[in-house]
């Protein structure tokens, strides 16, 4: 794999692990069991995507702590639905 492709994969890999932590944090905060289950499932899917890219890059990538904090704060202040729509944009 060339360096350009590896670099792009690492960017996507970082987005996936960051999304995992965001969804996991939102799930832990959620009181509605149905929403909690959905958020946990999405987090697991994101971790699966991360592991797929890790298989190609052969590297661990750290999540963006700033994004985790930002989306957690947005969910706390503006609500879960708004933060999820913003994330998926």
Order of alpha helices (4+ residues) and beta strands (2+ residues): alpha-alpha-alpha-alpha
